[in-house]
Amino acid sequence: MLEETDRSTLRARVSAVLRQVGLRDADMDKYPHEFSGGQRQRIAIARALITQPKLIVADEPVSALDVSVQAQVLNLMQDLQEQFGLSYILISHDLAVVDYLCDEVAVMYLGRIVEQGRPEDLFEHCAHPYTRALLDAVPRARAGGGRRRRGAQAIASQSAVAAGCPYVSRCRLADQHCRDVPPRLRRVGEAHLAACHKAEAVMALPQAAMEG
């Protein structure tokens, strides 16, 4: 059983963490159904903060939230990072969130890092065809109304990966060398890495050249 002094200390610590994420002391005594989605996400962040970590792994932290609430949570994460010197490992399929929050990005395909670098390098001068496919899949406004989006492609089976590049069956630039030799992650810019034999060619192509 907790002593009364232990309970007081515990409540004081919980109260402090709740205030750090924008919640109130009174929220300690509420039930889960009384919180909104954004508040629940703040509680999840508070639960991580209370252990005083240096690193937080955030797996799709705002994917289930409305856009306006997403912005609030992302801003909170940035504020907490500056206040406590936190580092985040962010796992997300939302490229806008990645671009907003991350200083370094690693793109993975079938469990392997295929491209790594700063967001401005990857999103403006991507060097791997899979990164280009991810960017092409983002809906864009077009003249005359409506949105344009590239059709989805099937993901290769992990158990049926070729001896060479795992992306070879989906790449328009692939040749026999790509089929035979697995590409290593190599430097293609000052702080930009890509696991692609054709990285320089991918960087030089206009966007439409990789579209199906």
C-alpha positions as CSV (number, residue, x, y, z in Angstrom):
1,M,0.0,0.0,0.0
2,L,1.2,3.5,-0.8
3,E,1.8,5.8,2.1
4,E,-0.1,9.1,2.1
5,T,3.1,11.0,1.5
6,D,3.9,8.7,-1.5
7,R,0.4,9.4,-2.9
8,S,0.9,13.1,-2.5
9,T,4.3,13.0,-4.2
10,L,2.8,10.8,-7.0
11,R,-0.1,13.2,-7.7
12,A,2.2,16.2,-7.6
13,R,4.4,14.6,-10.3
14,V,1.4,13.6,-12.4
15,S,0.0,17.1,-12.1
16,A,3.2,18.6,-13.3
17,V,3.4,16.4,-16.3
18,L,-0.2,17.0,-17.2
19,R,0.4,20.8,-17.2
20,Q,3.5,20.3,-19.4
21,V,1.3,18.8,-22.1
22,G,-1.5,21.4,-21.8
23,L,-3.9,19.5,-19.5
24,R,-5.2,20.4,-16.1
25,D,-4.9,19.0,-12.6
26,A,-8.6,18.1,-12.6
27,D,-8.0,15.8,-15.6
28,M,-6.3,13.3,-13.2
29,D,-9.7,12.2,-12.0
30,K,-11.5,11.8,-15.3
31,Y,-12.3,8.6,-17.2
32,P,-10.9,7.9,-20.7
33,H,-14.2,8.4,-22.5
34,E,-14.3,12.0,-21.1
35,F,-11.3,13.0,-23.3
36,S,-11.1,14.0,-26.9
37,G,-8.7,12.4,-29.3
38,G,-6.3,15.2,-29.0
39,Q,-6.4,15.1,-25.2
40,R,-5.8,11.4,-25.3
41,Q,-2.7,11.9,-27.4
42,R,-1.5,14.5,-24.9
43,I,-2.0,11.9,-22.2
44,A,0.1,9.4,-24.2
45,I,2.9,12.0,-24.4
46,A,2.6,12.7,-20.7
47,R,2.9,9.0,-19.9
48,A,6.2,8.9,-21.9
49,L,7.4,12.2,-20.3
50,I,6.9,11.0,-16.7
51,T,9.8,8.6,-17.0
52,Q,12.1,11.5,-17.9
53,P,13.3,9.9,-21.2
54,K,16.0,11.3,-23.5
55,L,14.4,9.4,-26.5
56,I,10.8,8.9,-27.4
57,V,9.6,6.6,-30.2
58,A,6.5,8.1,-31.8
59,D,4.7,5.7,-34.1
60,E,2.1,7.6,-36.2
61,P,1.5,10.0,-33.3
62,V,-1.1,12.2,-35.2
63,S,-2.6,9.9,-37.8
64,A,-6.0,9.5,-36.1
65,L,-6.4,13.2,-35.4
66,D,-8.1,16.1,-37.3
67,V,-5.7,18.4,-39.2
68,S,-6.1,21.3,-36.7
69,V,-5.4,19.0,-33.7
70,Q,-2.5,17.4,-35.5
71,A,-0.8,20.8,-35.7
72,Q,-1.4,21.4,-32.0
73,V,0.2,18.0,-31.0
74,L,3.1,18.5,-33.4
75,N,3.8,22.0,-32.0
76,L,3.6,20.5,-28.5
77,M,6.2,17.9,-29.4
78,Q,8.5,20.6,-30.7
79,D,8.1,22.7,-27.6
80,L,8.8,19.7,-25.3
81,Q,11.8,18.8,-27.4
82,E,13.3,22.3,-26.8
83,Q,12.3,22.3,-23.2
84,F,13.7,18.9,-22.2
85,G,16.3,18.2,-24.9
86,L,14.3,15.3,-26.2
87,S,15.1,13.3,-29.3
88,Y,12.3,11.6,-31.3
89,I,12.2,8.6,-33.6
90,L,9.1,9.3,-35.7
91,I,7.5,6.5,-37.7
92,S,5.0,7.9,-40.1
93,H,3.5,7.5,-43.6
94,D,2.5,11.2,-43.6
95,L,5.2,13.0,-45.5
96,A,4.0,16.4,-44.4
97,V,4.4,15.4,-40.8
98,V,7.8,14.0,-41.5
99,D,8.9,17.2,-43.3
100,Y,7.6,19.4,-40.5
101,L,9.1,17.5,-37.5
102,C,12.2,15.7,-38.6
103,D,15.8,16.9,-39.1
104,E,16.9,13.6,-40.6
105,V,14.7,11.1,-42.6
106,A,15.3,7.4,-43.5
107,V,13.0,5.9,-46.1
108,M,12.5,2.1,-45.7
109,Y,11.4,-0.5,-48.2
110,L,11.0,-4.2,-47.2
111,G,12.8,-3.5,-43.9
112,R,15.8,-1.9,-45.5
113,I,16.9,1.8,-45.5
114,V,16.9,2.8,-49.2
115,E,17.4,6.5,-48.8
116,Q,18.5,8.8,-45.9
117,G,19.1,12.5,-45.6
118,R,17.6,15.9,-44.6
119,P,14.0,16.4,-45.5
120,E,14.9,19.1,-48.1
121,D,17.2,16.7,-49.9
122,L,14.8,13.8,-49.9
123,F,11.7,15.7,-50.9
124,E,13.2,18.1,-53.4
125,H,16.0,15.9,-54.9
126,C,15.1,12.3,-54.1
127,A,17.6,9.7,-55.3
128,H,15.6,6.4,-55.0
129,P,12.7,5.4,-57.1
130,Y,10.7,4.2,-54.1
131,T,11.0,7.7,-52.4
132,R,9.8,9.2,-55.7
133,A,6.8,6.8,-55.7
134,L,5.9,7.9,-52.2
135,L,6.0,11.5,-53.2
136,D,4.0,10.8,-56.4
137,A,1.3,9.1,-54.2
138,V,0.6,12.3,-52.4
139,P,-2.7,13.8,-53.8
140,R,-2.2,17.1,-55.6
141,A,-4.7,19.7,-56.8
142,R,-4.9,20.1,-60.6
143,A,-6.4,22.5,-63.0
144,G,-10.2,22.0,-63.5
145,G,-10.8,20.7,-60.0
146,G,-10.3,17.4,-58.5
147,R,-7.1,15.7,-57.3
148,R,-4.5,13.7,-59.2
149,R,-2.9,10.7,-57.6
150,R,-0.8,8.0,-59.0
151,G,-2.3,4.5,-58.7
152,A,-1.1,2.2,-55.9
153,Q,1.5,-0.4,-56.7
154,A,1.8,-3.9,-55.2
155,I,4.6,-4.3,-52.6
156,A,7.0,-7.1,-53.4
157,S,7.0,-10.1,-51.1
158,Q,9.8,-10.3,-48.5
159,S,10.4,-13.9,-49.4
160,A,10.6,-13.3,-53.1
161,V,13.2,-10.6,-53.2
162,A,15.6,-10.8,-56.1
163,A,19.3,-11.4,-55.6
164,G,20.0,-7.8,-56.4
165,C,17.9,-4.7,-55.6
166,P,14.7,-5.5,-53.7
167,Y,12.9,-2.8,-55.7
168,V,14.0,-4.1,-59.1
169,S,10.5,-5.4,-60.2
170,R,9.0,-2.0,-59.8
171,C,11.7,0.2,-61.2
172,R,11.6,1.5,-64.8
173,L,15.4,2.2,-64.7
174,A,16.4,-1.3,-63.6
175,D,18.9,-3.2,-65.7
176,Q,20.7,-6.6,-65.3
177,H,23.2,-5.1,-62.9
178,C,20.4,-4.0,-60.6
179,R,19.0,-7.6,-60.8
180,D,22.3,-9.2,-59.9
181,V,24.0,-6.8,-57.5
182,P,22.3,-5.5,-54.3
183,P,22.9,-1.8,-54.0
184,R,24.7,-0.5,-50.9
185,L,23.7,2.7,-49.1
186,R,26.1,5.3,-50.5
187,R,26.6,9.0,-50.6
188,V,25.0,10.9,-53.4
189,G,25.2,14.4,-52.0
190,E,26.8,16.3,-49.2
191,A,24.6,14.7,-46.5
192,H,22.4,12.4,-48.7
193,L,22.6,8.6,-48.9
194,A,20.8,6.2,-51.3
195,A,20.8,2.5,-51.9
196,C,20.4,2.7,-55.7
197,H,22.7,2.0,-58.6
198,K,20.8,4.6,-60.6
199,A,20.6,7.3,-57.9
200,E,22.1,10.0,-60.0
201,A,19.8,9.2,-62.9
202,V,16.7,9.3,-60.5
203,M,17.8,12.7,-59.3
204,A,18.1,14.0,-62.8
205,L,14.7,12.8,-64.1
206,P,11.7,15.1,-64.1
207,Q,8.8,13.9,-61.9
208,A,6.6,12.7,-64.8
209,A,9.4,10.4,-66.1
210,M,8.9,8.0,-63.2
211,E,5.1,7.9,-63.3
212,G,3.0,5.0,-64.6
